[in-house]
Amino acid sequence: MANPPAAMTAPPLSTAAIAMNRFGLGARADEAPPADPKAWLVAQFDAYQPMPAAWADQPTSLAIAAELAQQRQQAMANAAASWTNAASASASGTNVGSAPAIADDAKKAARQAANKAVRMEARDTYRSAVNARVASALTTPAPFVERLVHFWANHFAVSIDKGQVASFAGAFEAEAIRPHVLGRFEDMLVAVERHPAMQLFLDQTRSVGPDSAAAMRAAQRNPNRKPGLNENLAREIMELHTLGVRSGYTQDDVTEFARAMTGWSIAGAQGPQPNNAPPGAFVFRAQLHEPGTRTIMGRRYDQPGEAQTLAVLHDLSTSPATATHIATKLARHFVADNPPPDVVDRLATAFMRSRGDLPSVYRALIDSDAAWSPVAVKFKSPWEWTISSLRGLGMRELNSGNGTVQMAPVLTQLGQQVWRPGSPAGYDDIAANWAAPDALVRRVGIAQRFASRVGDRIDPRSLGQKLMAGSLSEPTELAVSRAESASTALALLLVSPDFQRR
């Protein structure tokens, strides 16, 4: 997508503006621009907090799974009690023949009530996690690393429109992404694929080896309902998480990888729990694992049990195709919608030489001249725009006199509901997907709401220069200065071409 005229006529971005807005999450009026932008970015590796205060009170995946298990048990008990009470009451009446139907209706009503309670609990857990994500982004001492957390959470996307994922999405980012964002790619990959959010999202808990012990027993019980293989997780690992499309693997490779992955599951998904694992914990169910040696992309894997999948993941995580795939996505996110091949090569080389050490790749990105282009070529997604707007207006918390501001509905209104891309591919990272006229109109409405919370406590003209670190264009500066009120001026600043690009 070509840059609109406003983007091309804007003054060149300063390196400080690039560091704060392209690499970071947006400048703050109460923070001085970095004197040495590159050193400022690298220093954030030491300042990053894997579990900041904003996330500290959020439930873990184990706590969420335990609560869901308890709710299911209570729902079953309530349904059974309703059925018994209704049957007893009907049988004692004059129309004894209607007792079973009345009891079944009571049991159905009890289950519906329980399901509604579970959905409400999931909604509250989800909204609380979204608020934690926003609060962390507003207060982080390492906005560059925090942006990388968001990048990886979208790379390893889960979507809350899949059942119980709504409950686990926040814990997924906190447990599988945040601890590993400055570590090795392979460690993050393994943590992601073992997490209950990913397992449930891509149906891994339903995958059974066709010749496994569990499948043989099931066939004996009912030959017409033999459980089977589910290839969803294996396919997305190869296509999206590691190698990328058209990278040389075949459908046979996907099927073989899915066979290797059988047995990877979570406690509470089905059957007895290995080693008395708590609900939600990763478990390996040996009785579901497809026995035998696998051949995937020409390599032979004869490891027993869980080790077979770990061996495959190791090879995928260190593949040149994976290095190129990851490098392309990072370059697209930080440099341009169509990333320069030399930048991709630079990042891929850093990935391979360091064997997937992510800080080494980030340093190569920081050292790339193209990443510091003075032209603002990237268009902010709704999430990026929202966070940079709130940071620019000086917000550090979501509590107000009327209670906690719920950010989930705001992001939904803007068209980028958190953890709901609707696809394992995640949200797109190009301007064409976010710069449609109707999307910009929605931003205008939200900008007015944000600005009204600040009122006249901020001078919009000086704020514009601070947020853009001296790179504010004359048309935007003029529009802000001519606004009829301070809140209108702030809203104009937030929806200006200068602010919406990075």
C-alpha positions as CSV (number, residue, x, y, z in Angstrom):
1,M,0.0,0.0,0.0
2,A,1.4,3.4,-1.0
3,N,2.0,6.0,1.6
4,P,-0.7,8.7,1.6
5,P,0.5,12.2,0.8
6,A,0.4,13.3,4.4
7,A,2.9,10.6,5.3
8,M,5.3,11.7,2.5
9,T,5.1,15.4,3.2
10,A,5.7,15.1,6.9
11,P,9.1,16.2,8.3
12,P,11.7,13.5,8.7
13,L,11.3,11.5,12.0
14,S,14.0,12.0,14.5
15,T,15.8,9.0,15.8
16,A,14.3,9.6,19.2
17,A,10.8,9.6,17.7
18,I,11.5,6.4,15.9
19,A,12.8,4.7,19.1
20,M,9.8,5.7,21.1
21,N,7.0,5.2,18.5
22,R,8.3,2.6,16.0
23,F,10.2,0.4,18.4
24,G,8.4,1.4,21.6
25,L,4.7,1.8,22.4
26,G,4.5,5.6,22.0
27,A,6.1,8.6,23.6
28,R,5.0,10.0,27.0
29,A,4.9,13.7,27.7
30,D,6.4,13.2,31.1
31,E,9.4,11.3,29.8
32,A,12.4,12.9,28.1
33,P,13.3,11.6,24.6
34,P,16.3,9.2,24.7
35,A,19.6,10.9,24.1
36,D,21.1,7.7,22.6
37,P,18.1,5.9,21.1
38,K,19.9,2.6,20.2
39,A,21.4,2.3,23.7
40,W,18.0,3.1,25.2
41,L,16.5,0.2,23.3
42,V,19.2,-2.3,24.3
43,A,19.1,-1.2,27.9
44,Q,15.5,-2.3,28.1
45,F,16.6,-5.9,28.0
46,D,17.7,-5.4,31.6
47,A,14.7,-3.3,32.6
48,Y,12.0,-5.7,31.4
49,Q,9.8,-7.3,34.0
50,P,8.4,-10.7,33.0
51,M,5.7,-10.5,35.7
52,P,5.0,-6.9,36.4
53,A,2.6,-5.6,39.0
54,A,-0.2,-5.3,36.4
55,W,-0.1,-9.1,35.8
56,A,0.6,-10.2,39.4
57,D,-3.0,-10.6,40.5
58,Q,-4.2,-12.5,37.4
59,P,-5.0,-16.2,37.9
60,T,-2.6,-18.8,36.5
61,S,-3.7,-21.4,34.0
62,L,-3.7,-24.0,36.8
63,A,-6.0,-21.8,38.9
64,I,-8.3,-21.2,36.0
65,A,-8.5,-24.9,35.1
66,A,-9.1,-25.9,38.7
67,E,-12.0,-23.4,38.9
68,L,-13.5,-24.7,35.6
69,A,-13.2,-28.3,36.9
70,Q,-15.0,-27.3,40.1
71,Q,-17.7,-25.5,38.1
72,R,-18.3,-28.6,35.9
73,Q,-18.6,-30.8,39.0
74,Q,-21.0,-28.4,40.6
75,A,-23.0,-28.2,37.4
76,M,-23.3,-32.0,37.1
77,A,-24.4,-32.2,40.8
78,N,-27.0,-29.4,40.3
79,A,-28.3,-31.1,37.2
80,A,-28.5,-34.5,38.9
81,A,-30.3,-32.9,41.9
82,S,-32.7,-31.0,39.7
83,W,-33.5,-34.2,37.8
84,T,-34.1,-36.2,41.0
85,N,-36.2,-33.5,42.7
86,A,-38.4,-32.9,39.6
87,A,-38.9,-36.6,39.0
88,S,-39.9,-37.1,42.7
89,A,-42.3,-34.2,42.6
90,S,-43.9,-35.3,39.4
91,A,-44.2,-38.9,40.5
92,S,-46.0,-37.9,43.6
93,G,-48.6,-36.0,41.5
94,T,-51.5,-37.2,39.5
95,N,-49.7,-37.4,36.1
96,V,-47.0,-39.9,36.9
97,G,-46.3,-40.5,33.2
98,S,-45.0,-37.0,32.7
99,A,-42.4,-37.3,35.5
100,P,-39.4,-38.3,33.2
101,A,-40.1,-35.4,30.8
102,I,-40.4,-32.8,33.6
103,A,-37.3,-34.1,35.2
104,D,-35.3,-33.9,32.0
105,D,-36.5,-30.3,31.5
106,A,-35.3,-29.5,35.0
107,K,-31.9,-31.1,34.3
108,K,-31.6,-29.2,31.1
109,A,-32.4,-25.9,32.8
110,A,-29.8,-26.6,35.5
111,R,-27.1,-27.3,32.8
112,Q,-28.0,-24.1,30.9
113,A,-27.7,-22.1,34.1
114,A,-24.3,-23.7,34.9
115,N,-23.1,-23.0,31.3
116,K,-24.2,-19.4,31.6
117,A,-22.3,-19.1,34.9
118,V,-19.1,-20.5,33.2
119,R,-19.4,-18.1,30.3
120,M,-19.8,-15.1,32.7
121,E,-16.8,-16.2,34.6
122,A,-14.8,-16.6,31.4
123,R,-15.8,-13.1,30.3
124,D,-14.7,-11.6,33.6
125,T,-11.4,-13.4,33.5
126,Y,-10.8,-12.3,30.0
127,R,-11.6,-8.7,30.6
128,S,-9.4,-8.6,33.7
129,A,-6.5,-10.0,31.6
130,V,-7.1,-7.4,28.9
131,N,-6.9,-4.7,31.5
132,A,-3.7,-6.2,32.9
133,R,-2.2,-6.2,29.4
134,V,-3.1,-2.5,28.9
135,A,-1.9,-1.5,32.3
136,S,1.4,-3.3,31.7
137,A,1.8,-1.4,28.4
138,L,1.1,1.9,30.1
139,T,3.6,1.5,32.9
140,T,6.4,-0.7,31.5
141,P,10.0,0.5,31.9
142,A,10.8,-1.5,28.7
143,P,8.2,-0.5,26.0
144,F,10.3,-2.0,23.2
145,V,10.4,-5.4,24.9
146,E,6.7,-5.1,25.8
147,R,6.0,-4.5,22.1
148,L,7.9,-7.7,21.4
149,V,5.6,-9.5,23.8
150,H,2.6,-8.4,21.8
151,F,4.4,-9.4,18.5
152,W,5.0,-12.9,19.7
153,A,1.5,-13.3,21.2
154,N,0.2,-12.5,17.7
155,H,2.7,-14.8,16.0
156,F,1.6,-17.7,18.3
157,A,-2.0,-16.6,18.1
158,V,-4.9,-18.2,20.0
159,S,-8.5,-16.9,19.6
160,I,-11.1,-16.6,22.3
161,D,-13.9,-17.5,19.9
162,K,-12.9,-21.1,20.6
163,G,-14.6,-22.3,23.8
164,Q,-12.5,-22.2,26.9
165,V,-9.7,-20.3,25.3
166,A,-11.3,-17.1,26.6
167,S,-10.4,-18.1,30.1
168,F,-6.8,-19.1,29.3
169,A,-5.8,-16.4,26.8
170,G,-4.4,-14.0,29.3
171,A,-2.5,-16.7,31.2
172,F,-1.1,-17.9,27.8
173,E,0.6,-14.6,27.2
174,A,1.7,-14.3,30.8
175,E,3.1,-17.9,31.0
176,A,4.2,-18.9,27.5
177,I,5.3,-15.6,26.0
178,R,6.4,-13.1,28.6
179,P,9.0,-15.4,30.4
180,H,10.7,-16.3,27.0
181,V,10.6,-13.1,25.0
182,L,14.3,-12.5,25.9
183,G,15.3,-16.1,25.7
184,R,15.6,-18.8,23.1
185,F,13.0,-19.3,20.4
186,E,12.9,-23.0,21.0
187,D,12.1,-22.6,24.6
188,M,9.2,-20.2,23.8
189,L,8.0,-22.7,21.1
190,V,7.8,-25.6,23.5
191,A,6.1,-23.5,26.2
192,V,3.5,-22.3,23.6
193,E,2.7,-25.8,22.3
194,R,2.3,-27.2,25.8
195,H,0.0,-24.5,27.1
196,P,-3.7,-25.3,27.6
197,A,-4.8,-22.3,25.6
198,M,-3.0,-23.6,22.5
199,Q,-3.9,-27.3,23.1
200,L,-7.5,-26.4,23.4
201,F,-7.5,-23.9,20.5
202,L,-6.1,-26.4,18.0
203,D,-7.8,-29.5,19.4
204,Q,-4.6,-31.3,20.4
205,T,-6.4,-32.9,23.4
206,R,-8.6,-34.8,21.0
207,S,-5.8,-36.3,18.9
208,V,-5.3,-40.1,19.4
209,G,-2.8,-42.3,17.6
210,P,-4.7,-44.7,15.3
211,D,-2.6,-47.6,16.5
212,S,-2.2,-46.5,20.1
213,A,-3.3,-48.5,23.1
214,A,-6.2,-46.2,23.7
215,A,-7.4,-46.5,20.1
216,M,-7.2,-50.3,20.3
217,R,-9.3,-50.4,23.4
218,A,-11.8,-48.0,21.9
219,A,-12.1,-50.2,18.8
220,Q,-12.8,-53.2,20.9
221,R,-15.6,-51.4,22.7
222,N,-17.2,-49.9,19.6
223,P,-15.6,-50.6,16.2
224,N,-17.7,-47.9,14.6
225,R,-16.3,-45.1,16.7
226,K,-12.6,-45.5,16.7
227,P,-10.9,-42.2,17.8
228,G,-8.5,-40.6,15.3
229,L,-5.7,-38.3,14.6
230,N,-6.1,-34.5,14.8
231,E,-3.6,-32.6,12.6
232,N,-4.5,-29.0,13.6
233,L,-1.6,-28.3,15.9
234,A,1.0,-30.1,13.9
235,R,0.0,-28.2,10.7
236,E,0.0,-24.7,12.4
237,I,3.3,-25.3,14.0
238,M,4.9,-26.0,10.6
239,E,2.9,-23.4,8.6
240,L,2.7,-20.5,11.1
241,H,4.9,-21.0,14.1
242,T,8.1,-22.2,12.5
243,L,8.8,-23.0,8.8
244,G,6.2,-20.9,7.1
245,V,4.2,-21.7,4.0
246,R,5.9,-23.2,0.9
247,S,9.0,-24.1,2.8
248,G,9.3,-27.7,1.6
249,Y,7.2,-29.8,3.9
250,T,4.4,-32.0,2.6
251,Q,1.0,-33.2,3.8
252,D,2.7,-36.5,4.7
253,D,5.1,-34.5,6.9
254,V,2.2,-32.9,8.7
255,T,0.5,-36.2,9.3
256,E,3.7,-37.8,10.6
257,F,4.3,-34.9,12.9
258,A,0.7,-35.2,14.2
259,R,1.4,-38.8,14.9
260,A,4.5,-37.9,16.8
261,M,2.5,-35.3,18.8
262,T,-0.1,-37.8,20.0
263,G,-0.1,-38.0,23.7
264,W,0.7,-34.3,24.2
265,S,-2.3,-33.2,26.3
266,I,-3.4,-31.4,29.4
267,A,-4.6,-32.8,32.7
268,G,-8.4,-32.7,33.0
269,A,-8.9,-33.1,29.2
270,Q,-9.8,-36.8,29.4
271,G,-9.2,-40.0,31.4
272,P,-7.0,-40.4,34.5
273,Q,-4.2,-37.9,35.0
274,P,-0.6,-39.0,34.8
275,N,1.4,-38.5,38.0
276,N,-1.8,-37.0,39.6
277,A,-1.2,-33.8,37.6
278,P,-3.5,-30.9,38.5
279,P,-6.2,-29.8,36.0
280,G,-4.6,-27.6,33.2
281,A,-1.1,-28.9,33.6
282,F,0.7,-30.3,30.5
283,V,0.8,-34.1,30.6
284,F,2.0,-36.8,28.2
285,R,-0.5,-39.6,27.8
286,A,1.4,-42.6,26.7
287,Q,-1.7,-44.6,26.0
288,L,-2.7,-42.1,23.3
289,H,0.8,-42.0,21.6
290,E,1.2,-43.5,18.2
291,P,4.0,-46.1,18.5
292,G,6.8,-46.3,16.0
293,T,9.4,-44.3,14.2
294,R,8.5,-41.1,12.3
295,T,10.1,-39.7,9.2
296,I,9.5,-35.9,8.8
297,M,11.1,-33.8,6.0
298,G,13.6,-36.6,5.4
299,R,14.7,-36.9,9.0
300,R,14.1,-40.1,11.1
301,Y,12.8,-39.8,14.6
302,D,12.9,-42.9,16.7
303,Q,12.7,-41.4,20.2
304,P,10.3,-42.9,22.6
305,G,7.1,-41.1,23.8
306,E,7.2,-37.3,24.5
307,A,10.9,-37.0,23.4
308,Q,9.9,-37.7,19.8
309,T,7.9,-34.4,19.6
310,L,10.7,-32.5,21.4
311,A,13.2,-33.7,18.8
312,V,11.0,-32.5,16.0
313,L,10.4,-29.2,17.6
314,H,14.2,-28.7,18.1
315,D,14.8,-29.3,14.4
316,L,12.0,-27.0,13.3
317,S,13.2,-24.3,15.7
318,T,16.7,-24.3,14.2
319,S,15.7,-24.6,10.6
320,P,16.9,-22.0,8.1
321,A,13.3,-21.8,6.9
322,T,12.2,-20.9,10.4
323,A,14.9,-18.2,10.6
324,T,13.7,-16.6,7.4
325,H,10.0,-16.9,8.4
326,I,10.7,-15.2,11.8
327,A,13.0,-12.6,10.3
328,T,10.4,-11.7,7.7
329,K,7.7,-11.1,10.3
330,L,10.0,-9.1,12.5
331,A,11.1,-6.9,9.6
332,R,7.5,-6.5,8.5
333,H,6.5,-5.3,11.9
334,F,9.4,-2.9,12.5
335,V,10.6,-1.8,9.1
336,A,8.0,-2.0,6.3
337,D,4.9,-3.8,5.1
338,N,7.1,-5.2,2.3
339,P,10.4,-5.7,4.2
340,P,13.7,-5.2,2.4
341,P,15.3,-8.5,1.6
342,D,18.7,-7.4,3.1
343,V,17.1,-6.7,6.4
344,V,15.4,-10.2,6.4
345,D,18.7,-11.8,5.5
346,R,20.4,-9.9,8.4
347,L,17.9,-11.0,10.9
348,A,17.8,-14.6,9.7
349,T,21.6,-14.8,9.8
350,A,21.5,-13.6,13.4
351,F,18.9,-16.2,14.2
352,M,20.9,-19.0,12.8
353,R,24.3,-17.9,14.2
354,S,22.9,-17.6,17.7
355,R,20.7,-20.8,17.4
356,G,17.6,-18.8,18.0
357,D,18.8,-16.5,20.8
358,L,16.1,-13.8,20.5
359,P,18.1,-10.8,21.9
360,S,20.7,-11.4,19.3
361,V,18.0,-11.1,16.6
362,Y,16.7,-7.9,18.3
363,R,20.1,-6.4,18.3
364,A,20.5,-7.1,14.6
365,L,17.2,-5.3,14.1
366,I,18.3,-2.3,16.1
367,D,21.5,-2.2,14.0
368,S,19.7,-2.2,10.7
369,D,19.7,1.2,9.0
370,A,16.4,0.5,7.3
371,A,14.7,0.2,10.7
372,W,15.6,3.9,11.3
373,S,14.2,5.2,8.1
374,P,13.0,8.8,8.8
375,V,9.8,8.2,6.9
376,A,6.9,6.8,9.0
377,V,5.9,3.9,6.8
378,K,4.1,1.7,9.3
379,F,0.4,2.3,10.2
380,K,-0.6,1.7,13.8
381,S,-3.1,-1.1,14.4
382,P,-6.0,-0.4,16.7
383,W,-4.1,-1.9,19.6
384,E,-1.0,0.2,18.9
385,W,-3.0,3.3,18.4
386,T,-4.9,2.8,21.6
387,I,-1.8,2.2,23.8
388,S,0.1,5.1,22.3
389,S,-2.9,7.4,22.7
390,L,-3.3,6.5,26.4
391,R,0.5,6.8,27.0
392,G,0.6,10.1,25.2
393,L,-2.2,11.5,27.4
394,G,-0.3,10.5,30.5
395,M,-2.5,7.6,31.7
396,R,-0.8,5.1,34.0
397,E,-3.8,3.3,35.4
398,L,-7.3,2.3,34.4
399,N,-9.1,3.1,37.7
400,S,-11.2,6.2,37.8
401,G,-13.8,7.7,40.1
402,N,-16.4,5.5,38.4
403,G,-14.5,2.3,38.8
404,T,-12.1,0.5,36.5
405,V,-12.3,1.3,32.8
406,Q,-12.9,-1.8,30.8
407,M,-10.6,-1.8,27.8
408,A,-11.8,-5.0,26.1
409,P,-15.0,-3.3,24.7
410,V,-12.9,-0.3,23.4
411,L,-10.6,-2.6,21.4
412,T,-13.6,-4.6,20.1
413,Q,-15.1,-1.3,18.9
414,L,-11.9,-0.4,17.1
415,G,-11.9,-3.7,15.3
416,Q,-9.0,-5.5,17.0
417,Q,-10.4,-7.5,19.9
418,V,-7.6,-8.7,22.1
419,W,-6.8,-12.4,21.6
420,R,-9.5,-12.8,19.0
421,P,-7.9,-12.7,15.5
422,G,-10.3,-15.5,14.5
423,S,-7.5,-17.5,12.9
424,P,-4.3,-19.2,14.0
425,A,-2.5,-16.8,11.7
426,G,-3.1,-13.9,14.0
427,Y,-3.9,-10.3,13.0
428,D,-2.4,-9.0,9.8
429,D,0.5,-6.5,10.1
430,I,0.0,-4.3,7.1
431,A,-1.6,-0.9,6.7
432,A,-4.3,-2.1,4.2
433,N,-6.0,-4.0,7.0
434,W,-6.2,-1.1,9.4
435,A,-6.5,2.1,7.4
436,A,-10.1,1.7,5.9
437,P,-12.3,4.8,6.2
438,D,-14.8,3.2,8.6
439,A,-12.0,2.2,10.9
440,L,-10.6,5.7,11.0
441,V,-14.1,7.0,11.8
442,R,-14.1,4.7,14.9
443,R,-10.8,6.1,16.0
444,V,-12.2,9.6,15.8
445,G,-14.9,8.7,18.2
446,I,-12.6,6.9,20.7
447,A,-10.1,9.8,20.4
448,Q,-12.8,12.2,21.5
449,R,-13.6,10.0,24.5
450,F,-10.0,9.8,25.5
451,A,-9.5,13.5,25.1
452,S,-12.6,14.4,27.2
453,R,-11.1,12.5,30.1
454,V,-8.1,14.9,30.1
455,G,-10.0,18.1,29.3
456,D,-7.8,21.2,29.5
457,R,-5.2,19.8,31.8
458,I,-2.7,19.3,28.8
459,D,-1.6,21.9,26.3
460,P,-2.2,20.1,22.9
461,R,0.3,22.2,21.0
462,S,3.3,21.4,23.3
463,L,2.1,17.8,23.6
464,G,2.3,17.2,19.9
465,Q,5.9,18.3,19.7
466,K,6.8,16.1,22.7
467,L,5.1,13.0,21.4
468,M,6.6,13.4,18.0
469,A,10.0,14.5,19.4
470,G,10.1,17.5,17.2
471,S,8.8,15.8,14.1
472,L,5.2,17.2,14.0
473,S,4.1,18.3,10.6
474,E,3.0,21.9,10.0
475,P,-0.6,20.9,8.8
476,T,-1.1,18.9,12.0
477,E,0.3,21.7,14.2
478,L,-1.9,24.2,12.5
479,A,-5.1,22.1,12.9
480,V,-4.3,21.6,16.6
481,S,-3.7,25.3,17.2
482,R,-7.0,26.3,15.5
483,A,-9.2,23.8,17.4
484,E,-12.1,25.3,19.3
485,S,-11.3,23.5,22.6
486,A,-8.4,21.7,24.2
487,S,-10.2,18.4,24.1
488,T,-10.9,18.8,20.4
489,A,-7.3,19.7,19.8
490,L,-6.1,16.6,21.6
491,A,-8.5,14.4,19.6
492,L,-7.3,16.0,16.4
493,L,-3.7,15.2,17.4
494,L,-4.5,11.6,18.1
495,V,-6.1,11.0,14.7
496,S,-3.6,13.0,12.8
497,P,-1.5,11.2,10.1
498,D,1.6,12.1,12.1
499,F,0.4,10.2,15.2
500,Q,-1.2,7.3,13.4
501,R,2.0,6.3,11.7
502,R,5.2,5.1,13.3
